[in-house]
Amino acid sequence: MRSIHLDTAMNIAVTFLPRHEPVPLPPIAFIGGGNMAKAIVGGLIKAGAAPSDFEIVEPSPEARAQLEHDHGIVALAEPGPALGRCGVVVWAVKPQAFAAAAKQVLGFAPDALHLSVAAGIPTQSIADWLNVQRVVRAMPNTPALVGEGMTGLYARPAVDAAGRKLVEQVLAPTGELLWVEREERLDAVTAVSGSGPAYVFYFIEALTEAAVELGLLPEQAHRLALGTFKGATSLALNATEEPAVLRQRVTSKGGTTHAAITSMESSGLKEQFKTAIRAAHRRAEELGEEFGRAS
Ligand SMILES: NC(=O)c1ccc[n+]([C@@H]2O[C@H](COP(=O)([O-])OP(=O)(O)OC[C@H]3O[C@@H](n4cnc5c(N)ncnc54)[C@H](OP(=O)(O)O)[C@@H]3O)[C@@H](O)[C@H]2O)c1
């Protein structure tokens, strides 16, 4: 896992943490045992944690049976005193279910650090609902489900360096982490990396459709589009130059790439794309206000 700590726009420190080293974690509770919880738990077990290191609260009998089958964890149907042994409580319920779930958990884990992966719920609401101060809010994205996620993190001031480290260890199986120092920046994280996989899928779709229209078979088009995104991303990750420089390097005047980029520029594609990201950002702000009011 690579953890990036972003203090200000001018001060970025990047640290690399070992990916599969067993870590001395306290018992961890999960409220909600769905996709996100399973991705984290599965990754931690792979890294050396034992099924007995987890308490999972999950109302659905089918989901509880799945957790027992996949990971040997006997989940709780509702919160109870067992949560008291947990040093971290991970909130992995849907945003609209958070306030009701918090009411049920209230008082069972007063000393734990609370880590929410629920989109849009402000830490102030979580602190109020649970009467706690040590709250971290995470904004993961769907590639977290395959260990390739990009997660933005914000910690309330009551969370110290050891608390942040603990959160990094819990989320290590999901991929890369980036700390932001102001909570409202999580709305930007939501608009960029949270919704971002959908933008990438959209461009993969467009490239695939164009390839088919040019006469390639759908399977060929699909492979070319996916392989191009994967390869270009890999090249950008390994390069010291900015993507703009990499792009200019393959855009010789009068060539094919130049023809395509000129067409994109003249139709204002980049500006339209940035307008779309701003729309996602506005929606993240609105949803935060809506969810934060629920109680
Ligand atoms: N999946 C992703 O890639 C992703 C990415 C970014 C953020 N997130 C965030 O992660 C959170 C979880 O997402 P998910 O995809 O894991 O959702 P999910 O698969 O629906 O899991 C949520 C689980 O919580 C259970 N639940 C509902 N009410 C509960 C309660 N009161 N106490 C305990 N558990 C309860 C649900 O049971 P029922 O089905 O019976 O209601 C469900 O099994 C969401 O807030 C989402 O915004 C997810």
Ligand as a Chemical Component Dictionary entry (heavy atoms), coordinates in Angstrom:
data_LIG
# 
_chem_comp.id                   LIG 
_chem_comp.type                 NON-POLYMER 
_chem_comp.pdbx_formal_charge   0 
_chem_comp.three_letter_code    LIG 
# 
loop_
_chem_comp_atom.comp_id 
_chem_comp_atom.atom_id 
_chem_comp_atom.alt_atom_id 
_chem_comp_atom.type_symbol 
_chem_comp_atom.charge 
_chem_comp_atom.model_Cartn_x 
_chem_comp_atom.model_Cartn_y 
_chem_comp_atom.model_Cartn_z 
_chem_comp_atom.pdbx_ordinal 
LIG N1  N1  N 0  -18.666 -0.670 -2.602 1  
LIG C1  C1  C 0  -17.799 0.290  -2.889 2  
LIG O1  O1  O 0  -16.936 0.162  -3.740 3  
LIG C2  C2  C 0  -17.817 1.608  -2.137 4  
LIG C3  C3  C 0  -17.043 2.681  -2.602 5  
LIG C4  C4  C 0  -17.054 3.871  -1.880 6  
LIG C5  C5  C 0  -17.790 3.977  -0.722 7  
LIG N2  N2  N 1  -18.515 2.916  -0.299 8  
LIG C6  C6  C 0  -19.305 3.079  0.911  9  
LIG O2  O2  O 0  -19.189 1.936  1.728  10 
LIG C7  C7  C 0  -20.406 1.738  2.408  11 
LIG C8  C8  C 0  -20.792 0.283  2.273  12 
LIG O3  O3  O 0  -20.954 -0.017 0.900  13 
LIG P1  P1  P 0  -21.114 -1.517 0.420  14 
LIG O4  O4  O 0  -20.951 -1.518 -1.044 15 
LIG O5  O5  O -1 -20.280 -2.416 1.260  16 
LIG O6  O6  O 0  -22.690 -1.733 0.785  17 
LIG P2  P2  P 0  -23.475 -3.087 1.015  18 
LIG O7  O7  O 0  -22.811 -4.214 0.278  19 
LIG O8  O8  O 0  -24.910 -2.803 0.798  20 
LIG O9  O9  O 0  -23.232 -3.375 2.570  21 
LIG C9  C9  C 0  -23.889 -2.686 3.592  22 
LIG C10 C10 C 0  -24.383 -3.734 4.587  23 
LIG O10 O10 O 0  -24.846 -3.088 5.776  24 
LIG C11 C11 C 0  -25.980 -3.791 6.237  25 
LIG N3  N3  N 0  -26.770 -2.974 7.167  26 
LIG C12 C12 C 0  -27.893 -2.240 6.939  27 
LIG N4  N4  N 0  -28.333 -1.671 8.083  28 
LIG C13 C13 C 0  -27.469 -2.037 9.056  29 
LIG C14 C14 C 0  -27.399 -1.785 10.454 30 
LIG N5  N5  N 0  -28.287 -1.015 11.090 31 
LIG N6  N6  N 0  -26.368 -2.333 11.158 32 
LIG C15 C15 C 0  -25.472 -3.118 10.550 33 
LIG N7  N7  N 0  -25.482 -3.405 9.222  34 
LIG C16 C16 C 0  -26.470 -2.876 8.481  35 
LIG C17 C17 C 0  -26.709 -4.119 4.963  36 
LIG O11 O11 O 0  -27.652 -5.146 5.185  37 
LIG P3  P3  P 0  -28.985 -5.145 4.271  38 
LIG O12 O12 O 0  -28.539 -5.439 2.885  39 
LIG O13 O13 O 0  -29.801 -6.258 4.880  40 
LIG O14 O14 O 0  -29.613 -3.797 4.403  41 
LIG C18 C18 C 0  -25.574 -4.556 4.043  42 
LIG O15 O15 O 0  -25.287 -5.933 4.172  43 
LIG C19 C19 C 0  -21.441 2.672  1.792  44 
LIG O16 O16 O 0  -21.724 3.721  2.701  45 
LIG C20 C20 C 0  -20.782 3.219  0.583  46 
LIG O17 O17 O 0  -21.085 4.591  0.396  47 
LIG C21 C21 C 0  -18.571 1.746  -0.978 48 
# 
loop_
_chem_comp_bond.comp_id 
_chem_comp_bond.atom_id_1 
_chem_comp_bond.atom_id_2 
_chem_comp_bond.value_order 
_chem_comp_bond.pdbx_ordinal 
LIG N1  C1  SING 1  
LIG C1  O1  DOUB 2  
LIG C1  C2  SING 3  
LIG C2  C3  SING 4  
LIG C2  C21 DOUB 5  
LIG C3  C4  DOUB 6  
LIG C4  C5  SING 7  
LIG C5  N2  DOUB 8  
LIG N2  C6  SING 9  
LIG N2  C21 SING 10 
LIG C6  O2  SING 11 
LIG C6  C20 SING 12 
LIG O2  C7  SING 13 
LIG C7  C8  SING 14 
LIG C7  C19 SING 15 
LIG C8  O3  SING 16 
LIG O3  P1  SING 17 
LIG P1  O4  DOUB 18 
LIG P1  O5  SING 19 
LIG P1  O6  SING 20 
LIG O6  P2  SING 21 
LIG P2  O7  DOUB 22 
LIG P2  O8  SING 23 
LIG P2  O9  SING 24 
LIG O9  C9  SING 25 
LIG C9  C10 SING 26 
LIG C10 O10 SING 27 
LIG C10 C18 SING 28 
LIG O10 C11 SING 29 
LIG C11 N3  SING 30 
LIG C11 C17 SING 31 
LIG N3  C12 SING 32 
LIG N3  C16 SING 33 
LIG C12 N4  DOUB 34 
LIG N4  C13 SING 35 
LIG C13 C14 SING 36 
LIG C13 C16 DOUB 37 
LIG C14 N5  SING 38 
LIG C14 N6  DOUB 39 
LIG N6  C15 SING 40 
LIG C15 N7  DOUB 41 
LIG N7  C16 SING 42 
LIG C17 O11 SING 43 
LIG C17 C18 SING 44 
LIG O11 P3  SING 45 
LIG P3  O12 DOUB 46 
LIG P3  O13 SING 47 
LIG P3  O14 SING 48 
LIG C18 O15 SING 49 
LIG C19 O16 SING 50 
LIG C19 C20 SING 51 
LIG C20 O17 SING 52 
# 
